[in-house]
C-alpha cells in the first residue's frame, strides 16, 4: 500500500537506506533488477516461440491438406477427361 502511494520504490526512505547505501549495494540492486527483467523477457519469448511453433505446425498441416485436395482435384479432372474421350 505504501509503495503505491509513492509510486516508486526508490523514493522510499527505507529502500534508499537499505539498497542505495553505497555504490556496491546500488550496483547489486540494479543487477538484480536487470536479472528480473531478463527473466520476464525470457518467459515472454518462450511463450511467443511456443505460439509460433504451434502456428507453424498448423500451417504445415494446412499445406498438406491443400496438396491432398489439389491431387484429388487433378485426379478427378483426369477421370472426367478420360470419360469424355470414351464418349467421343
C-alpha positions in Angstrom: 0.0 0.0 0.0 2.8 2.4 1.0 4.7 1.7 -2.3 1.5 2.6 -4.2 1.3 6.0 -2.5 4.9 6.8 -3.5 4.5 5.2 -7.0 8.2 4.4 -7.0 10.1 2.2 -4.5 13.3 4.3 -4.9 11.6 7.3 -3.3 11.1 5.3 -0.1 13.5 6.2 2.7 13.8 2.5 3.8 14.6 1.4 0.3 17.2 4.2 -0.1 18.9 3.3 3.2 19.0 -0.5 2.6 19.6 -0.6 -1.2 21.4 2.6 -2.0 23.7 3.0 0.9 26.8 2.7 -1.2 27.9 2.1 -4.8 28.3 -1.6 -4.4 24.9 -2.1 -2.9 23.4 0.1 -5.6 25.1 -2.0 -8.3 23.8 -5.2 -6.8 20.3 -3.8 -6.7 20.5 -2.7 -10.2 21.9 -6.1 -11.3 19.0 -7.8 -9.6 16.6 -5.6 -11.3 18.1 -6.3 -14.7 18.0 -10.1 -14.0 14.3 -9.8 -13.1 13.6 -8.0 -16.4 15.7 -10.6 -18.4 13.8 -13.4 -16.8 10.4 -11.8 -17.7 11.6 -11.3 -21.3 12.9 -14.9 -21.5 9.5 -16.2 -20.4 7.7 -13.9 -22.8 10.0 -15.1 -25.7 9.5 -18.7 -24.7 5.7 -18.2 -24.8 5.9 -16.5 -28.2 8.2 -19.2 -29.5 5.7 -21.9 -28.4 2.9 -20.0 -30.1 5.0 -19.6 -33.3 5.8 -23.3 -33.3 2.0 -24.2 -32.9 1.2 -21.9 -35.8 4.0 -23.3 -37.9 2.7 -26.9 -37.3 -0.9 -25.7 -38.2 0.5 -24.2 -41.4 2.2 -27.4 -42.4 -1.0 -29.3 -41.8 -2.9 -26.9 -43.9 -0.3 -27.2 -46.7 -0.5 -31.0 -46.6 -4.3 -30.8 -46.7 -4.1 -28.4 -49.7 -1.7 -30.8 -51.5 -4.1 -33.8 -50.9 -7.0 -31.7 -52.1 -5.2 -30.5 -55.2 -4.1 -34.0 -56.0 -7.7 -35.2 -55.7 -9.0 -32.5 -58.0 -6.3 -33.3 -60.6 -7.2 -37.0 -60.4 -10.9 -36.2 -60.7 -10.3 -33.9 -63.7 -8.3 -36.7 -65.3 -11.1 -39.1 -64.8 -13.6 -36.6 -66.3 -11.4 -36.1 -69.3 -11.0 -39.8 -69.8 -14.7 -40.3 -69.6 -15.3 -37.6 -72.2 -12.8 -39.2 -74.6 -14.5 -42.6 -74.2 -17.8 -41.0 -75.2 -16.4 -39.5 -78.4 
